[in-house]
Amino acid sequence: QVQLVESGGGLVQTGGSLRLSCAASGLTFSRYAVGWFRQAPGKEREFVAAIVWSGGSTDYADSAKGRFTISRDNAKNTVNLQRNSLKPEDTAVYYCAAGSSWSRRKYAGAYDYWGQGTQVTVSS
């Protein structure tokens, strides 16, 4: 059974930092690209960042560039999302997902497996 479990969410003040982690089990993790998405209340789920199976390539939404860093450790089956300079508009439920397509990394429908999400709230 494939499982992706996010952790590291919580409440943080504007300008603060949080690191989200995604732990995977039940799949050959090193064969999958991993993406982070977020969904704020009343909004559609949106792409945040992605990392290719090897860790050699990454991609970010414009809103994340310069503030967020995605990394992975295939030996530990984990992907991290370091988020700095947080803003109230970063408030959302954050999801990690694993998929076999790198070319479609920005599309939620391209991912095969999803975690349950972790809430991040940035207070002003």
RAUR-V810262 format. One record per helix or strand. SS is the DSSP state (~ for helix, > for strand). FROM is the first residue (numbers start at 0). LEN is the number of residues. Records with the same first field share a line. If there is no record, write none. Layout:
# RAUR-V810262
SS: FROM-LEN + FROM-LEN
This chain:
# RAUR-V810262
>: 2-5 + 9-4 + 17-8 + 32-7 + 45-6 + 57-3 + 67-6 + 77-6 + 91-8 + 112-2 + 117-6
~: 28-3 + 87-3 + 107-3
